[in-house]
Amino acid sequence: MIVQLPTGASDEEVFAAAQRLALPILTANVGRKGRHDPVGLYRLALERVPHHGVIGIFRPGSGRWLSEKLTVDALNQLMAQERIQPGMILRTDGITRLNDFLGSS
């Protein structure tokens, strides 16, 4: 299930809705320095455990973003691994890096 909240919804509103619906969050709102400089939903994921999972999309390089195709491919890889090892990939105590599931192309 995919739920998209209205544009302008605060991080608090997004996080609360995801917890109420028992859904993981997919976000690029993770900060430039990761754990050293957490922002937004990433910060909430670190502060409010357990939760239903937060999947962070990190830029592969300065000024670069993952394409929609790479994002979908990586999500498919993540979900396949989660089916094999439930709870090991989509963590309730931190953030899962979507970039770790990019193919080797």
C-alpha positions in Angstrom: 0.0 0.0 0.0 1.2 3.5 -0.8 -0.1 6.5 1.0 0.9 10.0 0.0 0.0 12.8 2.4 -0.8 16.3 1.2 2.1 18.5 0.0 3.4 20.5 3.0 2.6 17.8 5.6 5.1 18.2 8.4 7.6 15.4 9.3 5.7 14.9 12.5 2.4 14.4 10.6 4.0 12.0 8.2 5.7 10.0 10.9 2.5 9.8 13.0 0.4 8.7 10.0 2.8 6.0 9.1 2.8 4.7 12.7 -1.0 4.8 12.9 -1.3 2.9 9.5 1.6 0.5 10.4 3.5 1.4 7.3 7.2 2.1 6.6 8.2 5.5 5.3 10.2 6.0 2.1 12.0 9.3 2.2 14.9 11.3 0.8 14.7 13.6 3.9 17.7 12.1 5.6 20.3 14.9 5.9 23.6 15.4 4.3 25.8 13.7 6.9 23.5 10.9 7.9 23.7 10.0 11.6 26.1 12.9 12.2 23.6 15.5 11.0 20.2 13.8 11.1 17.1 15.8 9.9 13.5 15.3 9.4 12.1 11.8 9.2 15.5 10.3 9.7 15.9 12.1 13.0 12.4 10.9 14.1 13.3 7.3 13.2 16.4 7.5 15.4 14.6 9.1 18.3 11.3 7.2 18.3 12.0 3.4 18.3 10.3 1.1 17.7 8.5 2.2 14.6 7.3 0.6 11.4 10.5 1.3 9.4 12.0 4.2 7.6 13.7 3.7 4.2 16.1 6.5 3.3 17.1 7.4 -0.2 20.6 8.9 -0.2 22.1 10.9 -3.1 24.7 8.8 -5.0 26.7 11.9 -5.5 26.6 15.7 -5.3 23.7 17.0 -7.3 22.6 13.4 -8.3 19.4 11.6 -7.4 18.3 8.0 -8.0 16.1 7.6 -11.0 12.5 6.3 -10.5 13.6 3.0 -12.2 16.6 2.6 -9.9 14.4 3.4 -6.9 11.8 0.8 -7.8 14.5 -1.8 -8.6 16.1 -1.2 -5.2 12.8 -1.4 -3.4 12.1 -4.7 -5.2 15.5 -6.0 -4.0 14.9 -4.8 -0.5 11.5 -6.5 -0.3 12.8 -9.7 -1.7 15.5 -9.7 1.0 12.9 -8.8 3.7 10.8 -11.9 2.6 13.9 -14.1 3.1 14.9 -12.5 6.4 11.9 -10.8 8.0 12.8 -7.9 10.3 16.5 -8.0 9.4 16.2 -5.5 6.5 13.3 -3.2 7.4 14.5 -2.3 10.9 12.2 -0.9 13.6 15.2 0.6 15.4 16.8 2.8 12.8 16.8 3.4 9.1 17.3 1.2 6.1 19.5 2.6 3.3 17.7 2.0 0.0 21.0 2.6 -1.8 22.3 -0.6 -0.3 19.9 -2.5 -2.5 21.0 -1.0 -5.8 22.0 -3.5 -8.5 25.5 -3.7 -9.7 25.0 -2.0 -13.0 
